[in-house]
């Protein structure tokens, strides 16, 4: 089959999935006004793969079928392969301004790592390889759900009083029956498959009770018994113009709670089962975090570049870029972009061959991006608010451009370097990027999408090789003592 067109992708979403939103069943995500914009964005990404001038940049030949498949499925064997994947990531995330963070490339690169290290999955290694090849050769979109519902966060899932998290409740000849819930399935409205896997930040205790939660599997989104509850959309109801929230209307990815109502997962779809050791250590063993970090760092770079460009454009309209304090804030955005670009390139240059035969980007620079970017993005939103100031609060709907007061709008909404129509459209974009519900969700997403940042910081500290640096300081103290003699 190979790469799909946007039309084929949209048709795939009409599969009878049970997705509920605002208390009602969504019959067709491609037509529902709350979700149709994201569906169109997904179709655009897949159509890009068919553009003749981008074909070699965005696809490669499947080693199994010879057909063209998405570059994000490529198992990198060289540093050049990492650069190839990075260029493909950029195409998609420049198109979405880095605001559609869970585009399919995120899970695709995760799957490529799983398949490269399939032996680490033990008895289910063949299932892992088979699903990867199916997803690659059929150009399938998968969302993943890694975490359990928030019930009592002082206890691990196996010890919680309320038995709500998804777990295996029984086995049959056909497969494993799963009951309970999982969160947070971003992109579920626009995915073909649901991938349930561990959350790296939340290991299970090595107990018999916990084994029922040690699950990993992949199933079609429309599997019987799978119910999705989508959070409310970020698109504002009753807006005057479709141009008022240009980001919200295109790039809302959706986030879902997944409920498993005695779902039968066939044995051939099981990727891990009742093995605490595999569940807790699989990402490290297959070197998946570096591959995933490379993808999201490129996405972060695209997002930072967009926010920087938006700020540059905004300040020129009223010429506030002539003020030194504004220049200082713009310099912050420039430096953020330079740091992110340096981290991405350094991760490729310092990549190393792994035990599973793939080239893994260096984790140090990518970990720095994960730690620093949430604050970088929050600060970029703040800078947009500061330089836009009251102009963001008073910008009208784009409907006013041609409304009954169009003459007044042309007169009173102009700026030093922009006519009223240009200024209103630009400021509506700035509002959506920096202070809308969409922007707030983006800030929350960046903070938590890769797990608890506090745990992540703790893991970084404990895992970092501190001894050479401590030894250097101790050696320095000894040297100074020798040079200066006894203290007086």
Buried (B, 14 or more C-beta within 10 A) or exposed (E): EBBBBBEBBBEBBEEEBBBBBEEEEBEEBBEBEBBBBBBBBBBBBBBBBBEEEBBEBBBBEBEEBEBBBBBBBBBBEEBEBBBBBBBBBBBBBBBBBBBBBBBBBBBBBBBBBBBBBBEBBBEBBEBBBBBBBBBBBBBBBBBBBBBBBEBEEEEBBBEBEEEBBBBBBEEEEEBBBBBBBBBBBBBBBBBBBBBBBBBBBBBBEEEEEBBBBBBBBBBBBBBEBBBBBBBEBBBBEEBEBEBBBBBBBBBBBBBBBBBBEEBBBBBBBBBBBBBBEBBBBBBEBBBBBBBBBBBBBBBBBBBBBBBBEBBEBBBBBBEBBEEEEBEEBBEBBEEBBEBBBBBBBBBBEEBEBBEBEBBBBBBBBBBBBBBBBBBBBBBBBBBBBBBBEEBBEEBBBBBBBEBEEEEEBEEEBBBEEBEBBBBBBBBBBBBBBBBBBBBEBBBEBBBEBBBBBEEBEEBBEEEEEEEEEEEEEEEEEEEEEEEEEEEE
